[in-house]
Structure formats: C-alpha cells, structure tokens
Amino acid sequence: MIPASSVWADEPDVGGTPVALDQKEALRVSQSVIGTIPSDYTFQDREGRPVRLSQYRGKPLLVSFIYTGCFQVCPLTTRSLQKAVESGRDFFGTDQFNIVSIGFNQPADSFQSLKSFARQYRIDVPNWEFLSPHATTVEPLTREFGFSYLANPAGFDHTLQVTLLDSEGRIYQQIYGEELTAGSIGEPIRQLLTNAPAQRQIGIDELFERVRILCTVYDPKTGKYEVKYGLLIEIAGGVTFALFMLWFFVSEWLSQRRARRHFFSSPETL
C-alpha cells in the first residue's frame, strides 16, 4: 500500500518537492481499500471523551476527513454532505446510520477546534460526531481509509471522499466530492439497510473519467493551487434548486389555504 501522503504528481516544484497529488494514483489507493476493515483506532469526540471506531459498528457509518483550517472546500463539502443527509432524513431517520468527520491536521484539529467547526456550521444532530485522532495515528488511519493528502503552502491537497462502512466496520464504498448528493449518499445506505445487491464496481479508468476527486489543482503558470470552482458552482446550483422547490411547495400550500378560506367564507356554502 502506498502511504497516503506520498501519492504525488510527477512534476516537482523548483525545490524538488511534489506540488500536487497524482489524481489517478490517489483514486487507485482510494479504491484499493474497499472490502477491508480499518483498525480500531481511538479518538477524542467534541467534548474530549475517548471514542473507539468499533463503537460505531452495528450500523452503516459515513466517514469524512477534514481539516478545520480550510476555509473554502472542506466547509463546502461538509455542507454538501449535511444537505444530502438532511434530504434523506425523512426516509432513513437519524437512528439508522452514523456519520463522523475526522480532523487529519494534527495537532491543529484538536477536539476543541472540531467542536468550534461543528458549531460554526450548525451541525448538531445525534448521529453525527466530529473526532480528533492522535497525531501518531493520522498516517496509518488515512492509509487504511484510502485517503490521500499532501501539505502545501495553502494548506492541503487531498481527496474529496466520504467512506461508507457497513455494520461490521468493512469499507463498502467510496463516495467522491462532486457526487455528494442525496442519491449518492442514500442509495448505498439503502443497499446496506435492505441487504440489496451492491451496484457493479466501476473500473479505475472509467471512474477516473467520471469524477474529479481532488480539492485543489496546481497551476504551473501561476505556481499556485487553485480551488475547483466547478464544485462550488454545483453546490450553489443544488442549493438554488432546493430553495426553488421550497418556494414552490410554500406557494402551493398558501394557494390551497386561500382557496379553502374562500370556499368556507363564500355565502353559497353557508
């Protein structure tokens, strides 16, 4: 297994240091862990209490890796995950599966920082916890989850993925950043809850053509890492659609309410 922090691009910068992750290799590493069971790591929850990964067995578990110092992509993908989970809440409820967000930038991602992150983005649901691992476990932990990352002057270049574990703690599927929708999250959870046959696994080459899994792209012309604004646009489009649907249903409800009032107040019905 290639260590997560060494999935580098071929092109180095002037000083010989890798400038970005190799997307195809990061995808290969991510897919290679499907079917494996990560070790029983210990974390601290938002209150500083010890939590073991095995405590989440018995239900499907969604795992996302974040770093709290990210002010653009990580918050947006967390919100994307939040909206996808909220969309499926009426169907699944909050007691059918669990979610954990793990801060991989240690020691900066302390349990206090994760608590502030969750509070800032108003994530306070009973089945979603934010966990802080010990600094010495970050590399083996991320490797076992197939999560690739590389430090850079702007923060980290890393894969945008949510890992779904089954009730036995086995990695069932990787769900990538630009696919964080109610369907992409809800369908594999439904498969696990109903023991439905899993969908056909897509080959690495085919999957590589379908998804972009990195949060940043290195631009050799500017020498900087650029945020993938396509992800922001897609998320913004999803939010706009949700607001439109909310407006539509509220308008319909108000229209029906006015019609009922008119009917019962009309002299012909008295």
Number of C-alpha atoms within 10 A of each C-alpha: 9 13 16 27 18 15 23 20 17 11 14 12 12 9 7 8 12 19 26 26 28 18 20 18 19 26 26 19 22 25 21 15 21 19 14 14 16 19 14 13 15 17 20 19 22 20 12 14 10 13 17 14 16 15 11 19 16 14 19 25 28 23 22 24 25 25 21 20 17 13 10 13 20 19 19 18 24 21 17 25 22 20 19 18 21 16 17 17 15 9 11 16 12 17 10 16 22 21 24 20 20 25 25 25 20 15 13 16 23 23 23 16 19 25 21 14 19 20 11 10 13 11 16 10 12 10 14 19 19 25 28 29 24 17 14 9 15 19 16 15 19 20 21 22 29 27 27 31 27 18 15 14 9 12 14 21 23 24 26 26 27 27 22 26 29 24 18 14 23 18 25 22 21 23 22 21 24 22 20 24 21 18 15 14 21 18 15 22 25 16 14 19 16 9 9 11 9 12 9 6 9 11 10 15 11 9 15 16 9 11 14 21 20 25 24 22 16 16 12 11 6 8 11 15 20 13 16 15 13 11 19 17 11 14 20 14 12 15 14 12 12 14 11 12 12 12 12 12 11 12 12 12 12 12 12 12 12 11 12 12 11 12 13 11 11 10 8 7 8 7
